[in-house]
Amino acid sequence: MPVSNPVTGPVSDGSPASDSGHLDISRRRLLGTVGAAGAAGLVIGAAGGAGIATAVSDDGSVTTGAGGSRALTSVGSTEVVFHGRHQPGITTPLQARGHLVAFDLAAGAGRKEAAALLRRWSATARTLMAGEVPSGDTGIALDAGPSSLTVTFGFGRTFFDRTGLAARRPAQLDPLPAFSSDAVDPKRSEGDLWVQIGADDALVAFHALRALQKDAGDAARVRWQMNGFNRSAGATARPMTARNLMGQVDGTNNPKTTDPDFDRRIFVPTGATGAQDWMAGGSYAVVRRIRMLLDDWEGLPRERQERVIGRRKADGAPLSGGSETTPLDLDKRGPDGKLAIPDNAHARISAPEQNGGAAMLRRPFSFHDGIGADGTPDAGLLFVCWQADPLRGFVPVQRKLDRGDALSPFIRHESSGLFAVPGGAAEGEYVGQRLLEG
């Protein structure tokens, strides 16, 4: 018999649905409850850190999750938990595929319709992340396991006006300042609602995107949508920091979940009061589509590229010496008396110690949307960063980069968005319920 859940309704135990004849079974059961795939399932809690998960396969070998070296058969079995203190997709390790999509509420839709939509979306996200097949499913990902699927929901500034909740809009959602390097397209920016989807399988990620779009029904319409990717799980012999399309190791200086001040920097405190009470355990996402001018970049010799970034291209180590994780020595000079890390190097200007300790958790996807008639690739970075307060995280760093970053001539910021991402839904709740029903 199905087990009832207050949010999602019946959760199937694999029994046939007598009304429609649809088999409401999990994708994992279609794989022989993962055992046939040759690896034990991995479960990553949404409240957990961004560490590497491990499991032991049937043959006794150790497999490493979340982007490490692991058997291909284990990739699909990794499951991220939907419910938790924080929403999934923030500290979850980078996935191989991603979709970012913004919606605007339909004309006439308000708080009631928004609540119903978030209830539907939360139910669908929970089902798909568990590797279950929802009723009436298209079968796109029928043969796959959960594949580290995460779905994350956020609210844009305009959402609060359209739902009559302007009094509860946090000051942290004030518009981002204009930057001189911006070439932002308003049609591909902002939005009432934002959804981030990530998975280690392209079909699983697209399946979630399609399901959520269908769930929107008449309540909301797509404003913009972007597709991204990262290195596939198991592609390297050992866990490594990802590279971007410029070939640079990207993300070395990210805050670690083991840092004593990680939660303070990335998440809104649990004891938040007033207009922020519904954001307890949540975070703010800045989303930017950054096009890389790859032809110009690739025309630079490697030594020049390294001086633009301030790190060695081969291993991500700072030009001041050491390995990738060695702290920057911003005072070190070479035999010629010049700074080892140039004064306009990207790594120097963006370093927390150069920005009053400002920190953000960068969790991007690369993108490639075709090649123009002139042979120029439309490619770059879907930049997503997380922080407890964007006015203390993203804004001061970007202002400083805007004034003299050596990387600026090789990139173009083409879209921008800022979204309030509430804390995770507890069992029996949907995402945003404390705002919409509070």
N, C-alpha and C positions, 0 to 999 in steps of 0.2 A: 504494500500500500504506500502511496506517496506520503511524505512527511510535510506538514503544513509549515510555512514560514510567514511571519507577519508582513514581511515586505514583498517577497516574491510570489507568495501563494504556494501552490503545490511544488515541491521539489521531488523530481522523479527518482524512484529507486530502480528504474529500468523496466517497469511493467508497461505493457502496451496501453495506449490511450484509447479506450473503447469507442469514444465518440467519433474520432477522426481516422482511426487506424494508424495514426502517426506514432512511431516508436520514440518516446521521449527518453532516450538513453544518452549516456555520456560518451563523448568522443574517446575518452580513455578506455571505456569498456569495449568499444569497437576495436581497440588495440590490444585486447586481452588484459584489461586492467593494468596496463603498462608493462606487465611482466613479459609479454610477447615482444616488447620493444627492447628488452635486454638491459633495462636499468630501473632502479627503484625511483619512485616519484620524489620530487623535491618540492618542499613547500617553503616559501619565503613570506614571512609575516609582513603586513603593511607597516606595522609599528617598528619593525626591525631596522637594522642598519643597511648600508650599501656594501656589505662584505660579500665574500665569495661563498656560495653554498656548495656542499659536497654530498656525494652519495656513493654507495658501493654497488656496483653492477652485479648481475647474476654470476659473472665469471670471477668475481672477487676483486676486480680492478677498481681503483678509485677514480671517479669522474668528478670534474669540477664544474659547478654551475656558473651562471651569470657572466659568460664571456671568457671563461678559462678553457683549458684543454680538457675536453670531455668527449666521450663517445657520441657519435652523431645520433644514436638511438635514444640518448637521454635528453636531447634538446627539447623535444615535444612534451616530456613528462614534467617539466618544471612548472609549478603552480604558485602564483602569488595570491595571497589572501585579500579579499575585497574589504572586509570589515577590519577596523583597527583605529588607533588613536589618530593616525595620519592617513590621508588618501594614498593609495598605491601610485607608483610612477614618479615619486619624488626622490626617495632614497633607494628605490629599486635599481639594481645595476642596469647599465645601458642595454637596450635590446637591439636586435638587428634591423627591425623595420619599425616605422612610426608614421602616424598620420596626425596632423593638427587641423582642427576644423572649428570655425566660429559660426554661431547661429544668431540670428535676430528673431525675437519674438514676432509672431504675425500681428498684423493690425487687429486691434481689439483684444488680443490676449493679454492677460494680466497675472496677478498673483496666483489665482486659482489654477489657471492653465499651466503656469510655470511649475507649481507644486506637483501637479499631475504628471508633467513631463519628467521632472527629476525623479519622481517615484518610478516611472517606467524605465528611465535610463538606468537607475540604480539596480533595479531588478534584472535588467538585461546584462549589465556589466557583471554582476555577481554570478549569474548563470554561466556566462561565457568564460569568465576567469577561472571558474571551477572545471572547465572542460565539458560542460553540459550542453546539450543541443536544445534550444528553446522550441516550443511548439510552433509549427508553421515555418520551420527553418528552411533556408534555401539550399543547404547542404554544401556550401562553399568549402567549409573546413571540416567536413564530416569525418575524415580519416585522421585528423590531427589531435594531439593532446593539447593541454592548455598553453604550452609554448611560451611561458612567462608573460602571458597577456596581462596588461594593466590598462585601466581606463580611469582617467582623472578629469574631474569637472571643476570649472571655475566660472565666476561672474564678472562681467565687465561693468564699467562705470554706468552705462546707460540702462543696465538691467534694473537698477534700483528705482529709477524714474518710472520705468514702464510697469513696475509692479507695485508702485505706491510705497516703496520702502526707502525713499531718499534719506529719511532721518536716521537710518541704520547703515548708511554707506560710510565706510571708513575713510578717514583722511588720506590713508595710504593709496587710495584709488584716484587721488587728484591726478590730472593729466601729466604725463611726462613732459619735461621741458623740450623745446626744439634744440636739435644739435646741428651744427653747421654742415656736417658730413651726410646728413639725412637726405634721401630722395624718396620719401615715403609716399606710397600709393594709398590714399584713404580707403579705397574699395577693398584692399587686402589687409586692412588694419582694424584693430579693436573688435567690437561685437558685444551683443548682450550676454551670450553664453560661449564658453570655450571648452573644448574637449580635446584631451591628449590621449592618444592610443599608442601603445607600444607592444611588440611581441617579437619572439625570435623566429617567427615564420610569417612570410608575406601574406599567405592566404588567411591565416588566423587574424592578422591585423586588418586586412581588408574586410573580412567577415564581420568583425566588430564595427568597423566604420559603416558598413552597409546596414547592419542591424539598428544602429543608433540613428542613422538618417531616417529609416523607416519608422522608428519609434516617434520621431519628431512629429510626424503626421501634419495636421493643420496648425499645430501650436507654434512652430518655428520653421524658418527657412535658412538654408546655408548661406552665409555671407561670404566666406572664403574657405578654402581647403588646401592643404599642402602635404606633400608626401616626402618622407625622409628615410634614411638608412644609416646603419653603422656596420662595422665589421661583424661578420657572423660568429656565433659562438663556436669555439673549437678551431678557429682559423689560425691561431698561433699556438706554439708549443707550450707557452706558459701565459698566465694572465698578464696583460699589458695595458697601459693607458692607450686609449684610442688615438688614431690619427685623423686629421681632417683632410680635405681635398687639396690643400697646399702641401700635404705630406708631413705636416708638423705634428708631433706628439701634443695632444690637446686635452688639458684637464689636470695637469700635474699638481697645480696649486689649489685644487678644490678642497674646501673644508672636509675633514674626515668625521664620520659619525662618532669616532672615539675621542674627538676633541672635547674638552670639558665645557666649551662654550658653543658647541654645535647647535643645540636646540635653541639657545637664545638668539643666535644669528639667523637661523633658517625658519623657525616656527614661531607663531604667535603664542605667547604664554597661555597655559591652561587657565590661569586665574584672571584672564582678560575680562574687563567689565565694560558697561556702557554699550556704545555702538559696536564694539569689537567682541562682545561676549560670544556671538555665534561663530567667530573666527578662531576660537581657542583650538590649538592643535593644527591650525591651518598655516598657509604660507601664501606669498604673493609671487606670481609668475610674470616675468617680463619675457615677451616673445618677439623676436626680431628675425626677419628674413634678410640675411646678409649675403649678397652676391659677391663672389670672389672673382676678381679680374685675372683669371688664371693665365691667360696668354702673357700678360705683363709680368706676373709673378714668376712664371716658369722661364722668362727671359733673363732673370737675374742669376748670376752664379751662386752656387751654394753658400759660399762665404758671405755674400751680401745678404742672402735670405736669413742666414743665422744672425747677422747683426741687426736686421730688422726685428726679429723676434726676441733675440737675447739668449737663445738656447741652441745647442747643437741639434741638427736635424736627425742625425743617426739615432740618438738615444734620448733626446730631450733634456740632457744635462745643461745647466747654466754655463754661459761662456766664462764665468768666474771659476769654473772647475767643479769636479766631483761627479756624482751620478745624477740621475733624473730627480731624485728626491732631496738632493743637497740644497739647503737654503741658498738663496741668491746672496752673493757678497757684492753689495752695491757700491762698495768703496774700493774694490780691487782694481788695480791698474796693470796694464801690460808693460813689457820692456820699453815700449815707446812712450810711456807715461800717460797713454790714453786709457779711459775707463774700459775695463774688460767687457762690461755690459753697457752699450752706448746710452747716453742720457735720454734718447728718444725711443729706445727699444720697447717693444710692446710689453715684454715681461717686467721691465722696470716700472713703467708707468702704471700698469694694472696691479702691481704688487700691493697687498693689504697694508704693508708698512709704509707705503707711499701715499696711502689714502685714508689715514686715520683709523686703520683697522677694518675698513669697510670690506665685507666679504659676502659672497653669493655662491650658491651651489650651481655650477654650470652643468646642464644635462641636455646637450644638443643632439640633433640629427644632421647629417649631410643631406644635400638634395642635388638632383640633376634633372632639369625640366626641358631637356632638348638642346639642340644646336641651331643657332641662327643662320640666316642665309649667308652671313659673312664668316661663318665658321666659328663664331664665338660661343662657347658653352654657357648656358644659363644654369649655373651651378654655384654651390656655396654651402652656407651653414644655416640651418633652422636653429637659431640661438634661443635656448630656453634657460632662464636662470631663476633660482628660488631664493627667497630671503624673507625674514620676518617683517622688513620694512624697506620697500624699494627706494625710498628717499634717503636711506642710510646705506643701502647696498649698491644697487645698480647705478643710481643717478650720479653720485660723486665720482665713481670710477669712470663712467662714460663721459662726464664733463672733462675730466682730465685727459682721457684718450682723445677727445675731440679737439683739444688744444695743441696736440703735438705728437701723436702716435706715428711712428715710422711705418706702421702697417696701413694707415688710412688711405694712401693712394692706391692700394690694391684691393680695397673692399668698398661696397656700397650698401648702405642700409635701405632696403626697399619697402619694408612694411614693419609695423610696430603694434604691439598690444600689451595691455596691463590687465591682469585678472586676479581677483581675490579667490583663492582656492580654500574652501573651508576644511576643517578637520574631517577625519574619516567618519564614516557612518558606523554607529554601534549596531549590534544585532537588533533587528526590528526597526531600524531607521533607514531613511534614504538620505543621500548627500544633500545638504542644504536645508534639512528639515528644521533645524533650530532657527534659521533665518525666516523661512517661509511660514512657519507655524508658531513662531515665538511671540 
